Amino acid sequence: MREALFGLGAYVGKVLVRRTGATWIDFDADQRSYFGEPTGVRMPDGRVWNPLGKVRNCFAVGSSPESLRTFYPTLHGRAPGPVA
């Protein structure tokens, strides 16, 4: 199950990169400790998100407030306007 969740998290990160102007980053030591993952994405406004952990949390909690369906539409830090 771990590999499937990792793959889904990587896909969510890829969508963020393609659709919001985010970039993949290697987390620093504090971020790794906080998020429990080595990588994440940085939004155009500088905010850092952890898509790998987001998917893991959605699986652990179910579809309650951790829903991926509501994650993207409510995501803060996107670039204004369409991203090429």
BELTA-V436921 format. One line per field, one symbol per residue. burial: b if it has 24 or more other ideal C-beta (glycine too) atoms within 12 Angstrom, else e. A space follows every 10 residues. Layout:
# BELTA-V436921
burial->???
This chain:
# BELTA-V436921
burial->eeeeeeebbb ebbebbbeeb bbbbbeeeee eeeebebebb bbbeeeebbb bbbbbbbbee eeeeeeebee beeebeebee eeee
